[in-house]
Amino acid sequence: MGIVSGTVLFAVIWFLTLFIVLPQRLRTQGEAGEVEPGTPASAPDEAHLVRKFKLVTLISAGLWVLIAGVIVSGVVTVEMIDLFGVMEPGFHDR
């Protein structure tokens, strides 16, 4: 795995994790009872983005180490994922 593919893998994992973590423990302005004029009641009261970004980065780093380790070790290869048998043997060695 090259540096670019490793970075892209981390970015994909980071954003997927972010979209899972963002709605967790969300308290809306409607629930708080203090709706700012011009905003919907479903807007977050406090988003706590810095804390969520740190959490997402820690989770993503752990997942990246696990997934990158599987890819680099060769435990799972491209031929194993070829469900329809359309790849010729040694395709990824080119």
C-alpha positions in Angstrom: 0.0 0.0 0.0 1.4 3.3 -1.0 1.3 6.6 0.9 -1.5 8.0 -1.3 -3.7 4.9 -1.0 -3.1 4.8 2.7 -4.1 8.5 3.0 -7.2 7.9 0.9 -8.2 4.9 3.0 -7.8 6.9 6.2 -9.9 9.8 4.8 -12.7 7.5 3.8 -12.7 5.8 7.2 -12.6 9.2 8.9 -15.6 10.6 7.1 -17.6 7.4 7.5 -16.9 7.4 11.2 -17.7 11.2 11.4 -21.2 10.6 9.9 -21.8 7.9 12.4 -20.6 9.9 15.4 -22.1 13.3 14.6 -25.7 12.5 15.5 -24.8 10.8 18.8 -25.7 12.6 22.0 -27.2 15.4 20.0 -29.4 17.8 22.0 -31.5 20.1 19.8 -32.5 23.7 20.5 -36.1 22.5 20.8 -35.2 20.0 23.5 -33.2 22.7 25.3 -36.2 25.1 25.1 -34.1 28.0 23.7 -34.6 28.3 19.9 -32.6 31.0 18.4 -34.6 33.2 16.0 -34.0 32.3 12.4 -33.0 28.7 13.2 -35.1 25.5 13.2 -35.9 23.8 16.5 -34.0 20.8 15.2 -30.7 22.7 15.1 -28.1 21.5 17.6 -27.9 23.4 20.9 -24.2 22.7 21.2 -22.5 20.5 18.6 -19.3 19.7 20.5 -17.4 19.4 17.2 -13.9 19.6 18.6 -14.5 16.7 21.0 -16.3 14.7 18.2 -13.4 15.3 15.8 -10.9 14.0 18.3 -13.0 10.9 19.0 -13.5 10.3 15.3 -9.7 10.6 14.7 -8.9 8.1 17.5 -11.5 5.6 16.2 -10.4 6.1 12.6 -6.7 5.6 13.4 -7.5 2.3 15.1 -9.7 1.1 12.3 -7.1 2.2 9.7 -4.3 0.3 11.5 -6.5 -2.8 11.5 -7.6 -2.5 7.8 -4.2 -1.5 6.5 -2.6 -4.4 8.4 -4.9 -6.8 6.8 -4.2 -5.4 3.3 -0.4 -5.2 3.7 -0.2 -8.7 5.3 -1.9 -10.3 2.4 -4.5 -12.1 4.6 -7.1 -10.9 2.1 -6.1 -10.6 -1.5 -7.9 -9.2 -4.6 -8.3 -12.8 -5.9 -10.2 -13.7 -2.7 -12.7 -10.8 -3.3 -13.3 -11.7 -7.0 -16.8 -13.1 -6.6 -17.5 -13.5 -10.3 -14.2 -14.9 -11.4 -13.5 -12.3 -14.0 -9.9 -11.4 -12.9 -7.1 -13.4 -14.4 -4.6 -14.9 -11.9 -1.9 -12.5 -10.9 -3.9 -9.5 -11.9 -2.8 -7.2 -9.1 0.9 -8.2 -9.6 1.2 -6.1 -12.7 
